[in-house]
Amino acid sequence: MLPAGFHFQRYIDGPGLYLGDRAVAAACLANYDPDSPWRLCLNPTGLPRYVFTRTEAGATRYMEAWAVKWEAAIREAVERGRNGREPSAVTGGGEHVDTTHPRRGSRRKMRLPP
């Protein structure tokens, strides 16, 4: 039994678990080979975690059990995301990370004097 506010809905190629209007987990075939496993993406915070199951029904059961077990943490992560306080994908924390790097100057500007 899913906690209040959670529901399943189709998400691209398989079932998706939603909290309100936000997808917090989704499942799809890992590839298009016959008897391919199902890949679950558990993603309430922007940092995905992947789990594999043999069937779509197994993926749905896993997402349901995950939502029951981690309900409070999932709700908190979704609320942080709505308030613009979502953790950085690089650090996993809320601190700012400068991902820019100084670029080398153009070689054309480095001409040797005649």
N, C-alpha and C positions, 0 to 999 in steps of 0.2 A: 504494500500500500504506500503510495507516494505521499510525502508530506504536503501540507496545504500550500498552494501556490505553484507547485511543480506540475508539469503536464508533458505528455509526449505529443510530438507533432512531426510531420515529415520534414527532414532537413536534407536537401540536395538528393543524395542517393540512398538514404536510409533513415532510421528513426533518430530524432533529436530530443533531448531532454531540455525543457525550458523552465526557467523560473520567471514567471510573469512573461515579459516579451523578450527576454534575453536567453539565447541558447547557451547552456552551461556544459553540455556534453552532446556528442553526435557520434554516430556509427556509420560506417560504409564498408564495402568490400575492400580488402587490402589491395587486390588487383583483379583483373577480369578473367583469371584462369578458372577452370572448373574446380569446385570444392575449395575455393579461396577462403582464408580466414577473414573474420570481420575485425576491422580496426576501430577502436573507440578512442575518441579524442576528448579527454576530460579537461575543460578549459574555462573555469569560472574567473580566473584572474588574469588571463592573457598569457600565462605560461603553460603551454599544453603538456599533458602527460598522456602517453599512449598505452593502451592495453589491447590484447588480441584475444578473441574468442572464436569458437568454431562455427557458431550459428548466429543468425539475427536475433532469435529468441534469447540466446545466451547473452548477447550484447545488451538487450533490453533489460534482462534480469540484473546484470551487473550494474547498469546505470541506476536502476531503481534502488538496489542495495547501497550503492555509493551515495545517493541522495539522502537516504535514511540515515546512514552513519555520519555523514559530514554536513548535515543540513545547516547547522549554525555557522560553520566556516564558509559554506557556499553563499549563504545569505549575506554575511559580512563582506565577502569579496565582491559580490554583485553591487552591494550598497556603496562600497568604496569606489567602484568603477563609475557609478552614477554621479557621485559627488566630485569626480575629477581627481580622486586621490589614489588612483590605481597604481600599484607598485611598478617600478621600472622593469621592463622585460630583460634588461641587461643585468641588473644587480639583484633583482628579486626584492629589493627594499624600496623605500620611498625617496631615497636620495637622488640628486641630479647627477647624471653622468655625461661628461662632455665627450661626444663621439666624433668630433671633428679633429682632423690631423693637419698640421701645417704642410703645405705643398711646396715642393721644390720650385724655385724660380725658373723661368723660361731660359733655355740655353741660348736663345737668340740674344738675350740681354747681356749675356756673359761673354761678349766678343773680346778678343784680345786686342790691345792697342796696335796700330800699324807700325 
